[in-house]
Amino acid sequence: MPTTTALFSGSLRRLLIKQSYIIHQRGRRRLHSVTEYPLTHPIYTIWASNTSLGKTLVSAGLTMSFISPSPSSTAPFPKKRFVYLKPVQTGFPDDSDSRFVYRKFSDFFASKPLPYSVFASNCVLKASIPAANEVLGNGVVAGSAGNHNFGVEGVEKGGGFDGGWKNLNWYEERKLQGSESNEAELFPVSEVVCKTMYGWKEAVSPHLAAAREEATVEDSEVLDMLKICLINGLAGKSGASEELEVMCVIETAGGVASPGPSGTLQCDLYRPFRLPAVLVGDGRLGGISGTISAYESLKIRGYDVAAVIFEDHSLMNEVPLLSYFRNRVPVLVLPSIPKDTSDDLIAWFDESQTVFSSLKEIMLSNFLERTQRLHDMRKKACDVLWWPFTQHKLVPEEKVTIIDSRCGENFAVHKSFDWISQQFDACASWWTQGPDAKLQIELARDMGYTAARYGHVMFPENVYEPALELAEILLEGVGKGWASRVYFSDNGSTSVEIALKMAFRKFLSDNEVLLDLVNANPDGRFMDLKVLALKGSYHGDTLGAMEAQAPSPYTGFLQQPWYSGRGTFLDPPTVSMYGGGIWEVSLPEKMQSEKSNHERLSFCSRDEVFKRSRDGSALADLYTSFILQELQLLSDTNGFSHVGALIIEPVVQGAGGMQLIDPLYQRILVIECKRRKIPVIFDEVFTGFWRLGRESAAEMLHCQPDISCFSKLMTGGIIPLAATLASDAVFEAFTGESKLKALLHGHSYSAHAMGCAAAVKSIKWFKDSKTNMNMISESRLLQELWNEEIVLQISLLPAVHRVLALGTVCAIELVAEGSNAGYASTYATSLVEKFREDGIYMRPLGNVIYLMCGPCTSPDICRVLLEKVYARIQEFGRQDV
């Protein structure tokens, strides 16, 4: 029988515990949880469809199977380490799953000696005061079961108190001597490391135990501690530098949807890691339903389930489960567990080793397949993908970002050195994203329901609840007070195409003489309808939308040989914050020659720029004069060419370089066009739904369009959908007795139910102060997200030309000249790479870099982002000198 001995002295043990404690405290001081972990070895989460189904038995069985040599193994045996982590433990210390795994492995080893030695340890890091007192024997709770089982040897009594917690650091260890090993060896060949992170005394759901024992812990703290334990799992007693075969399992508490300590469901709590899962199912009567429900709960949250395993209760539950899973997921059945409580289960573990060995092989195989896919993705992507807005010659294989998953606003990115790391999606995946992690799950659930209920159904002349509810929400929200109709399409560019058709028809309808000419000459060749738009605008990539924008890098002959620019494009004044916190208006060259010295061009705050009191200013007179001159020049005396629509991006031009257009100028332009019966289109594909801090950017202009386009953030960015809103007068221009007068435009997936359901959920979530903590309910405004002091400091950096911080957008234009400036510039490439190293995923617009968060993003997160941006730009400026 192998001997059990202490390996280290008490002083060395205490030193190791103290070092571990310091690491944990450093982790706690982090402002935000950053989930990252090594992918050098398999890490799995053990879930169960309910409580008391044998998760810990499965964990213990995997420990035995992994550490034991395979039948074909011969000396020298590979070094192995099995890491068992129990983040949340209730009923402690009477019930300790990590100690159960530790002891059962030791007992199994004693009954079936291995040829090599194994070092086994068990550690409990933190315990509530009642649980800690049970372990330390302070007499708080009567009875000696806890004290007898745990004792006090190895306890770091110097651990302090933290709120309702005791930094327990309770520790026990054994060296299990191998039958063929040398007793004089310093380090054993293999290790079993068991660890409990948080323990509560009462054997109830973690959220109840945390509340009753006044020992609460935030989700971010659990994740930070788990991350540290996973990283520390690479380094054990055998030395971190030696090659090891390592496996780690994280065992949850209760069922898949059981609450964690904060009340968050555990399937949501651990989502940021998105570790592959083993599901312990239920072999009892009713267990089929419970197992499938648990599986579906994991899948809808993006977990990969490697296998389902459960105890045999002679009900053949595996047959319908295999049929349900259709061989996508292996189903393993364990022998019946002895009901005699005095049974030490060693014989059962021995009998079950074939099943546990199969489970282990499935887990290892899945891990190897996953890592191989990740390793191959960069090369395969470069070989077969054609990325939009990307010059492939400038993207070497090693620069390709592999995104393994997303949780809320963060990507889980696979690094080339086998590491999963977190990056904040600071470009909001092309301005579409807004959901936090909670809304992401709500959207997945609602879309699953909608897909199952409707799939896709034909829209013309039909109605179904998601489409109708979304239309009503849009008309009561972004369209309130002016819009009466909603026209659905599939993306922002097509919504603009529809808006142009609407506007041109409205223009003709308002000008009866022209309409009579059209009716007399249906081909319309005698008339040229154009748009009035702004330079720097961008309205999409489809042919009609591109015709409505000024010449730009997107419209050159190589990009769009058919482009002619069917419009007149005005050069607008812009506003930005420059060094010192002053907001300044930059006038276009033509206006500068006409201005007097009475116009106010500088403002002490951004809010002053949007005040209606500016309408009576000298600058307003200048804008009006300039706009009237331009409109006069557009009047065609021969009646051939007409301006049939004004189209603008209200307040901010996105793709044009994140430029804030003076709202006073845009307001006057809209008013003057309406006076001339020129229909007004607001392209709010980028600016809508609180992207700029309000539900609609039209609110910031204090004027209303005739037609407006929405997309991107409308669905929370989870699925494409667009909507074109129109006034009743626009709609009436298409009504008549002939179908040929109707709007003959549509898409196969118009108003698809899943997109409508996602939009309904997202819009409600964003505007509700109960779900969006940034919403100031009485004013329907977002609170300020970007720390004004740090934004000011950024604007003062020598490398920074201008800054725009508004709503969820913070844009920074770097000082650049010649080829270093403009959309085609690669000037910011090195800086962007540094940001990505810092966990910020950016994609610049030439020499303009920007941060974009969601309407629900915490200002604390925005502050951290700004601090990193400030440090990197400061460093970048020094290097550029």
Buried (B, 14 or more C-beta within 10 A) or exposed (E): EBEBEEBBEEEEBBEBBBEBBEBBEEBBEEEBBBBBBBBEBBBBBBBBBBEEBBBBBBBBBBBBBBBBBEEEEEEEBEBBBBBBBBBBBBBBBBBBBBBBBBBBBBBBBBEEBBBBBBBBBBBBBBBBBBBBBBBBBEEEBEEEEBBEBBBEEBBBEEBEEEEBBBBBBBBBBBBBBBEEBEEEEEBBBBBBBBBBBBBBBBEBBBBBBBBBBEBBBEBBBBBBBBBBBBBBBBEBBBEEEEEBBBBBBBBBBBBBBBBBBBBBBBBBBBBBBBBBBBBBBBBBEEBBEBBBBBBEBBBBBBBBBBBBBBBBBEBEBBEBBBEBBEEEBBBBBBBEBEEEEEEBBBEBBEEBBEBBBBBBEBBBEBBEEBBEEBBEBBEEBBEEEEEEEEEEEEBEEEEBBBBBBBBBBBBBBBBEEEBBBBBBBBBBBBBBBBBBBBBBBBBBBBBBEBBEEBEBEEBEEEEBBBBBBBBEBBBEBBBEEBBBBBBBBBBBBBBBBBBBBBBBBBBBBBBEEBBEBBEEEEEEEEBEBBBBBBBBBBBBBBEBBBBBBBEBEBBEEEEBEEBEBBBBBBBBBBBBBBBEBBBBBBBBEEBEEEBEEEBEBEBEEBEEBBBEEBBEBBBBBBBBEBBEEBBEEBEEEEEEBBBBBBBBBBBBBBBBBBBBBBBBBBBBBBBBBBEEEBBBBBBBBBBBBBBBBBBBBBBBBBBBBBBBBBBBBBBBBBBBBBBBBBBEBBBBBBEEEEEEEEBEBBBEBBBBBBBBBBBBBBBBBBBEEEBBEBBEEEEBBBEBBBBEEBBBBBBEBEBBBBBBBBBBBBBBBBBBEEEBBBBEBBBBEEBBEBBBEBBBBBBBBBBBBBBBBBBBBBBEBBBBBBBBBBEBBBEBBEEBE
